[in-house]
Amino acid sequence: MRFDVYTPLLVSLLLPLVSPVVGRRMAPALAARVLASAAVLTAAAATWSLILLTTALLGDAPPVVREAHEDGRPLADPVPEVIGVAACLALALVVWRVQRAVRAERRTRRALRRLCEGHPRDTELVVAACEVPQAFAIPGRPGRILVTSAMLGALAPAERRVLLAHERAHLRHRHGRLVTAVTLAAAANPLLGPVRSAVTFLVERWADEQAATEVGDRGTTARALARAALSAGRAARPACALNFTDRAVTRRIAALQTSPPPHLWPAAAAVLALGALAALFSADATSDLVGLLWNVLT
């Protein structure tokens, strides 16, 4: 218990360190999946560890202490009281952060869906009259692609095919769910914030690769990204065009000018093993704590 319960926190420090390397060297589809899965496992294990540390305070409850003294039984102290109190406060913060992330996600999805109101359900592409270059993949049944007129006007016909292929890849592979999962994981465990950033970037790289495959031209895909970035840069206010930032779009364009990265299955297995390790040690700590509390309470 004394060591196992803290292992998920150690993994929470290791995963952000390996995520940039994984993102650069591994195929984006595989890297996004394994990093998101490991992040969810680690966040769940770390949250459960906080619950275990909080539960350990039961051994210090006044009735338990009094009964132990009356019976002459020694009291087991699985964790120091100060750590249990800190874990209780951290757990309350986790609940607040996750609730806030869920509310923000719902607000964003409702706002995007309202923009598509009034269009037939079988309409995949919705064009909004707007001077800001933007493009969104809106998950749902059915999923839709929202593009502004400014974005379409900024792209050549072949580049528009790239845009649509990119957004369709987001819908087809359910990237929204993947990003939501890792966003909630980072809300529960702020140490995983860099992993969330890596996964958000990787799903865009994934969609880029899918678009390049569908269009059959990596150069055209790179030019579409560059033109979208330049158009949004001239906009009066921040825009979302193929979801880029200055550094991110530069890296994505550079990646499209090289061969697609390999899958590297052994590295993927190692990343998943990190998340599984956190879950296993958390389960072992659960068993130890149950045994200790059982001895105290009985």
The 8 nearest C-alpha neighbors of each residue, nearest first, counted from 0:
[[1, 284, 3, 287, 2, 4, 288, 77],
 [0, 2, 3, 4, 77, 78, 5, 284],
 [3, 1, 0, 4, 5, 6, 284, 280],
 [4, 2, 280, 0, 284, 6, 5, 1],
 [3, 5, 284, 48, 0, 2, 281, 6],
 [4, 6, 3, 8, 7, 2, 9, 48],
 [5, 7, 9, 3, 8, 4, 277, 10],
 [8, 6, 277, 45, 10, 9, 5, 44],
 [7, 9, 11, 6, 10, 5, 45, 12],
 [8, 10, 6, 12, 11, 7, 13, 5],
 [11, 9, 13, 7, 12, 8, 14, 6],
 [12, 10, 8, 9, 13, 14, 190, 7],
 [11, 13, 10, 9, 14, 15, 190, 8],
 [14, 12, 10, 16, 11, 15, 9, 17],
 [13, 15, 16, 17, 11, 12, 10, 18],
 [16, 14, 18, 194, 193, 17, 13, 12],
 [17, 15, 13, 14, 18, 19, 12, 20],
 [16, 18, 14, 20, 15, 19, 21, 13],
 [17, 19, 21, 15, 20, 16, 22, 194],
 [20, 18, 22, 21, 17, 23, 197, 16],
 [21, 19, 23, 22, 17, 18, 24, 16],
 [20, 22, 18, 24, 19, 23, 25, 17],
 [21, 23, 19, 20, 24, 25, 18, 30],
 [24, 22, 20, 21, 25, 19, 260, 26],
 [23, 25, 21, 22, 20, 260, 26, 261],
 [26, 24, 262, 21, 261, 260, 30, 22],
 [25, 27, 262, 260, 261, 29, 28, 30],
 [28, 26, 30, 205, 201, 29, 31, 204],
 [29, 27, 205, 31, 30, 26, 32, 202],
 [28, 30, 32, 27, 31, 26, 33, 262],
 [31, 29, 27, 33, 32, 28, 25, 34],
 [32, 30, 198, 34, 28, 29, 201, 33],
 [31, 33, 29, 35, 30, 34, 36, 28],
 [32, 34, 36, 30, 35, 31, 271, 37],
 [35, 33, 37, 31, 36, 32, 30, 38],
 [34, 36, 38, 32, 181, 33, 37, 31],
 [37, 35, 33, 39, 38, 34, 32, 40],
 [36, 38, 274, 34, 40, 271, 39, 35],
 [39, 37, 35, 41, 36, 40, 42, 34],
 [38, 40, 42, 36, 184, 41, 37, 43],
 [41, 39, 274, 37, 43, 38, 42, 44],
 [40, 42, 44, 38, 274, 43, 39, 277],
 [43, 41, 45, 39, 184, 44, 40, 188],
 [44, 42, 46, 40, 41, 45, 39, 47],
 [43, 45, 47, 41, 278, 42, 46, 281],
 [46, 44, 48, 7, 42, 47, 43, 8],
 [47, 45, 49, 43, 48, 44, 42, 50],
 [46, 48, 50, 44, 49, 45, 43, 51],
 [49, 47, 51, 45, 50, 46, 4, 44],
 [48, 50, 52, 46, 86, 47, 51, 53],
 [49, 51, 47, 53, 48, 52, 54, 46],
 [52, 50, 48, 54, 53, 49, 47, 55],
 [51, 53, 83, 49, 55, 54, 50, 86],
 [54, 52, 83, 50, 87, 55, 51, 56],
 [55, 53, 51, 56, 52, 57, 50, 83],
 [54, 56, 52, 57, 53, 58, 51, 83],
 [55, 57, 54, 59, 58, 53, 83, 80],
 [58, 56, 60, 55, 59, 54, 63, 292],
 [57, 59, 56, 60, 55, 63, 292, 295],
 [60, 58, 56, 57, 64, 61, 63, 80],
 [59, 61, 57, 63, 58, 62, 64, 56],
 [62, 60, 64, 63, 65, 59, 66, 58],
 [63, 61, 65, 64, 60, 66, 59, 67],
 [62, 64, 66, 60, 61, 65, 67, 58],
 [65, 63, 61, 67, 62, 66, 59, 68],
 [66, 64, 62, 68, 67, 63, 61, 69],
 [67, 65, 69, 63, 68, 64, 70, 62],
 [66, 68, 72, 64, 70, 65, 69, 71],
 [67, 69, 71, 65, 66, 70, 64, 72],
 [70, 68, 66, 67, 71, 65, 72, 64],
 [71, 69, 67, 72, 68, 66, 65, 73],
 [70, 72, 68, 69, 67, 73, 66, 74],
 [71, 73, 67, 70, 68, 74, 69, 295],
 [74, 72, 75, 71, 67, 68, 295, 70],
 [75, 73, 76, 295, 72, 67, 64, 58],
 [74, 76, 77, 73, 291, 295, 58, 292],
 [75, 77, 78, 74, 79, 58, 55, 59],
 [78, 76, 75, 1, 55, 0, 79, 288],
 [79, 77, 76, 80, 82, 55, 83, 1],
 [80, 78, 82, 81, 83, 76, 77, 56],
 [79, 81, 83, 82, 84, 78, 56, 59],
 [82, 80, 84, 83, 79, 85, 78, 86],
 [83, 81, 85, 80, 84, 79, 86, 78],
 [82, 84, 53, 80, 86, 52, 81, 85],
 [83, 85, 87, 81, 86, 82, 80, 88],
 [86, 84, 82, 88, 87, 83, 89, 81],
 [85, 87, 89, 83, 49, 84, 88, 53],
 [88, 86, 84, 90, 53, 85, 89, 83],
 [87, 89, 85, 91, 90, 86, 92, 84],
 [90, 88, 86, 92, 91, 87, 85, 93],
 [91, 89, 93, 87, 92, 88, 86, 49],
 [90, 92, 88, 94, 89, 93, 95, 87],
 [91, 93, 89, 95, 90, 94, 96, 88],
 [94, 92, 187, 90, 96, 91, 95, 97],
 [95, 93, 91, 97, 92, 96, 98, 90],
 [94, 96, 92, 98, 93, 97, 99, 91],
 [95, 97, 99, 93, 186, 98, 94, 92],
 [98, 96, 100, 186, 94, 99, 95, 187],
 [99, 97, 101, 95, 100, 96, 94, 102],
 [98, 100, 96, 102, 97, 101, 95, 103],
 [101, 99, 97, 103, 98, 102, 104, 96],
 [100, 102, 104, 98, 103, 99, 97, 105],
 [101, 103, 105, 99, 104, 100, 106, 98],
 [104, 102, 100, 106, 105, 101, 99, 107],
 [105, 103, 101, 107, 102, 106, 100, 108],
 [104, 106, 102, 108, 107, 103, 109, 101],
 [107, 105, 103, 109, 104, 108, 110, 102],
 [106, 108, 110, 104, 105, 109, 103, 111],
 [109, 107, 111, 105, 110, 106, 112, 104],
 [108, 110, 112, 106, 111, 107, 105, 113],
 [109, 111, 107, 113, 108, 112, 106, 114],
 [112, 110, 108, 114, 113, 109, 107, 137],
 [113, 111, 109, 115, 114, 110, 108, 116],
 [112, 114, 116, 110, 115, 111, 109, 108],
 [113, 115, 112, 111, 116, 110, 127, 145],
 [116, 114, 112, 113, 118, 117, 125, 111],
 [117, 115, 113, 118, 114, 112, 119, 120],
 [116, 118, 115, 119, 114, 113, 120, 125],
 [117, 119, 116, 115, 120, 122, 125, 121],
 [120, 118, 122, 121, 117, 116, 123, 115],
 [119, 121, 122, 118, 141, 123, 140, 117],
 [120, 122, 119, 123, 141, 118, 143, 124],
 [123, 121, 119, 120, 124, 118, 125, 143],
 [122, 124, 143, 144, 121, 125, 142, 141],
 [125, 123, 144, 122, 143, 145, 126, 146],
 [124, 126, 145, 144, 146, 127, 123, 115],
 [127, 125, 146, 147, 145, 148, 124, 128],
 [126, 128, 147, 129, 148, 146, 125, 145],
 [129, 127, 148, 147, 126, 130, 149, 146],
 [128, 130, 147, 131, 148, 127, 149, 132],
 [129, 131, 149, 132, 128, 148, 147, 234],
 [130, 132, 129, 149, 234, 133, 238, 147],
 [133, 131, 150, 149, 231, 147, 240, 238],
 [134, 132, 240, 239, 147, 146, 238, 150],
 [133, 135, 146, 240, 145, 241, 239, 147],
 [136, 134, 145, 144, 137, 146, 133, 166],
 [135, 137, 144, 166, 143, 138, 170, 145],
 [136, 138, 143, 142, 144, 135, 139, 111],
 [139, 137, 142, 170, 136, 175, 143, 140],
 [140, 138, 142, 141, 137, 143, 170, 112],
 [141, 139, 142, 138, 143, 120, 121, 137],
 [140, 142, 139, 143, 120, 121, 138, 123],
 [143, 141, 139, 138, 140, 137, 170, 123],
 [142, 144, 123, 137, 136, 124, 141, 145],
 [143, 145, 136, 124, 135, 137, 123, 125],
 [144, 146, 125, 135, 134, 126, 124, 136],
 [147, 145, 134, 126, 133, 127, 125, 144],
 [146, 148, 127, 149, 150, 126, 129, 133],
 [147, 149, 151, 128, 150, 129, 127, 152],
 [150, 148, 132, 152, 130, 147, 151, 131],
 [149, 151, 132, 153, 147, 152, 148, 133],
 [152, 150, 148, 153, 154, 149, 147, 159],
 [151, 153, 149, 150, 154, 148, 155, 147],
 [152, 154, 150, 151, 149, 230, 155, 227],
 [155, 153, 151, 158, 152, 159, 156, 150],
 [154, 156, 158, 157, 159, 153, 152, 151],
 [157, 155, 159, 158, 154, 160, 151, 161],
 [158, 156, 160, 159, 155, 161, 219, 154],
 [157, 159, 161, 223, 155, 160, 156, 154],
 [158, 160, 162, 156, 161, 157, 154, 155],
 [159, 161, 157, 163, 158, 162, 164, 156],
 [162, 160, 158, 164, 159, 163, 210, 220],
 [163, 161, 159, 165, 160, 164, 166, 158],
 [162, 164, 166, 160, 165, 161, 167, 159],
 [163, 165, 210, 167, 161, 162, 166, 160],
 [166, 164, 206, 210, 162, 168, 163, 167],
 [165, 167, 169, 163, 136, 168, 164, 162],
 [168, 166, 164, 170, 169, 165, 171, 163],
 [169, 167, 171, 165, 206, 166, 170, 172],
 [170, 168, 174, 166, 167, 172, 171, 173],
 [169, 171, 173, 167, 168, 172, 138, 142],
 [170, 172, 168, 173, 169, 167, 174, 142],
 [171, 173, 174, 170, 169, 168, 167, 175],
 [174, 172, 170, 175, 171, 176, 169, 177],
 [173, 175, 177, 169, 176, 172, 178, 202],
 [174, 176, 178, 173, 177, 179, 138, 169],
 [177, 175, 179, 174, 178, 173, 180, 138],
 [176, 178, 174, 180, 175, 179, 181, 35],
 [177, 179, 175, 181, 180, 176, 182, 174],
 [178, 180, 182, 176, 177, 181, 175, 183],
 [181, 179, 177, 183, 178, 182, 176, 184],
 [180, 182, 184, 178, 183, 35, 195, 179],
 [183, 181, 179, 185, 184, 180, 178, 195],
 [184, 182, 186, 180, 185, 181, 97, 187],
 [183, 185, 181, 187, 42, 39, 182, 186],
 [186, 184, 188, 191, 189, 182, 192, 187],
 [185, 187, 183, 97, 184, 96, 188, 189],
 [188, 186, 93, 184, 185, 97, 42, 183],
 [187, 189, 185, 190, 186, 42, 191, 184],
 [190, 188, 185, 191, 192, 186, 187, 184],
 [189, 191, 188, 192, 11, 12, 185, 193],
 [192, 190, 185, 194, 189, 193, 188, 15],
 [191, 193, 195, 185, 194, 189, 190, 196],
 [194, 192, 196, 195, 15, 191, 197, 190],
 [195, 193, 197, 191, 196, 192, 15, 18],
 [194, 196, 192, 198, 193, 197, 181, 182],
 [197, 195, 193, 199, 194, 198, 200, 192],
 [196, 198, 194, 200, 195, 199, 201, 193],
 [197, 199, 201, 31, 195, 200, 196, 194],
 [200, 198, 196, 197, 201, 202, 195, 178],
 [199, 201, 197, 203, 198, 202, 196, 204],
 [202, 200, 204, 198, 27, 203, 199, 31],
 [203, 201, 205, 204, 199, 200, 206, 198],
 [202, 204, 206, 201, 205, 200, 207, 199],
 [203, 205, 201, 207, 202, 206, 27, 208],
 [204, 206, 202, 27, 208, 203, 28, 207],
 [207, 205, 165, 209, 203, 168, 204, 208],
 [206, 208, 204, 210, 205, 209, 165, 203],
 [209, 207, 211, 205, 210, 206, 212, 204],
 [208, 210, 206, 212, 207, 211, 213, 205],
 [209, 211, 164, 165, 213, 207, 212, 208],
 [212, 210, 217, 208, 214, 209, 213, 216],
 [213, 211, 215, 209, 210, 214, 208, 216],
 [212, 214, 210, 215, 211, 209, 164, 161],
 [215, 213, 211, 216, 212, 210, 161, 160],
 [214, 216, 212, 213, 211, 217, 210, 219],
 [215, 217, 218, 219, 211, 214, 220, 212],
 [218, 216, 211, 220, 219, 255, 221, 215],
 [217, 219, 221, 220, 216, 222, 256, 255],
 [220, 218, 222, 221, 216, 217, 223, 158],
 [219, 221, 217, 223, 218, 222, 211, 161],
 [220, 222, 252, 218, 224, 219, 223, 255],
 [223, 221, 225, 219, 224, 220, 226, 218],
 [224, 222, 158, 220, 226, 221, 225, 227],
 [225, 223, 227, 221, 222, 226, 228, 220],
 [224, 226, 222, 228, 223, 227, 229, 221],
 [225, 227, 229, 223, 228, 224, 222, 230],
 [228, 226, 230, 224, 225, 229, 240, 223],
 [229, 227, 225, 231, 226, 230, 232, 224],
 [228, 230, 232, 226, 231, 227, 225, 233],
 [231, 229, 227, 233, 232, 228, 226, 153],
 [232, 230, 234, 228, 233, 229, 132, 238],
 [231, 233, 229, 230, 234, 228, 237, 238],
 [232, 234, 231, 230, 229, 235, 236, 228],
 [235, 233, 231, 236, 232, 131, 230, 237],
 [234, 236, 233, 237, 131, 232, 231, 238],
 [235, 237, 234, 238, 131, 231, 233, 232],
 [238, 236, 234, 239, 235, 231, 232, 131],
 [239, 237, 231, 133, 240, 132, 236, 131],
 [238, 240, 133, 242, 241, 134, 243, 132],
 [239, 241, 133, 242, 134, 227, 132, 238],
 [240, 242, 243, 134, 239, 224, 227, 162],
 [243, 241, 239, 240, 244, 203, 134, 135],
 [244, 242, 248, 247, 241, 240, 245, 239],
 [243, 245, 247, 246, 248, 242, 228, 249],
 [244, 246, 248, 247, 249, 243, 228, 250],
 [247, 245, 249, 244, 248, 250, 243, 251],
 [246, 248, 244, 250, 249, 245, 243, 251],
 [247, 249, 251, 243, 250, 245, 246, 244],
 [250, 248, 246, 252, 247, 251, 253, 245],
 [251, 249, 253, 247, 248, 252, 254, 246],
 [250, 252, 248, 254, 253, 249, 247, 255],
 [253, 251, 221, 255, 249, 254, 250, 248],
 [252, 254, 250, 256, 251, 255, 249, 257],
 [255, 253, 251, 256, 252, 257, 250, 259],
 [256, 254, 252, 257, 253, 217, 221, 251],
 [255, 257, 253, 254, 252, 218, 217, 258],
 [258, 256, 255, 254, 259, 253, 260, 217],
 [257, 259, 260, 256, 255, 254, 261, 217],
 [258, 260, 257, 261, 26, 255, 254, 208],
 [261, 259, 26, 25, 24, 258, 262, 27],
 [262, 260, 26, 25, 263, 259, 24, 264],
 [261, 263, 26, 25, 264, 29, 260, 267],
 [264, 262, 266, 265, 261, 25, 267, 26],
 [263, 265, 267, 266, 262, 268, 29, 269],
 [266, 264, 268, 267, 263, 269, 270, 262],
 [267, 265, 269, 268, 264, 263, 270, 21],
 [266, 268, 264, 270, 265, 269, 33, 271],
 [267, 269, 265, 271, 266, 270, 272, 264],
 [270, 268, 272, 266, 267, 271, 265, 273],
 [271, 269, 267, 273, 272, 268, 266, 33],
 [270, 272, 268, 37, 274, 273, 269, 33],
 [271, 273, 275, 269, 270, 274, 276, 268],
 [274, 272, 276, 270, 271, 275, 277, 269],
 [273, 275, 37, 41, 40, 277, 271, 276],
 [274, 276, 272, 278, 277, 273, 279, 271],
 [277, 275, 273, 279, 274, 278, 272, 280],
 [276, 278, 7, 274, 280, 275, 279, 41],
 [277, 279, 275, 281, 44, 276, 280, 282],
 [280, 278, 282, 276, 281, 277, 275, 283],
 [281, 279, 283, 3, 282, 277, 278, 284],
 [280, 282, 284, 278, 279, 283, 4, 44],
 [283, 281, 285, 279, 280, 284, 278, 286],
 [284, 282, 280, 286, 285, 281, 279, 287],
 [285, 283, 0, 287, 281, 4, 3, 282],
 [286, 284, 282, 288, 283, 287, 289, 281],
 [285, 287, 283, 289, 284, 288, 290, 282],
 [288, 286, 284, 290, 0, 285, 289, 291],
 [287, 289, 291, 285, 290, 286, 292, 284],
 [288, 290, 292, 286, 291, 287, 293, 285],
 [289, 291, 293, 287, 288, 292, 286, 294],
 [292, 290, 288, 294, 293, 289, 287, 295],
 [293, 291, 295, 289, 294, 290, 296, 288],
 [292, 294, 290, 296, 291, 295, 297, 289],
 [293, 295, 291, 292, 297, 296, 290, 75],
 [296, 294, 292, 293, 297, 291, 74, 58],
 [295, 297, 293, 294, 292, 63, 58, 67],
 [296, 294, 295, 293, 292, 67, 63, 66]]
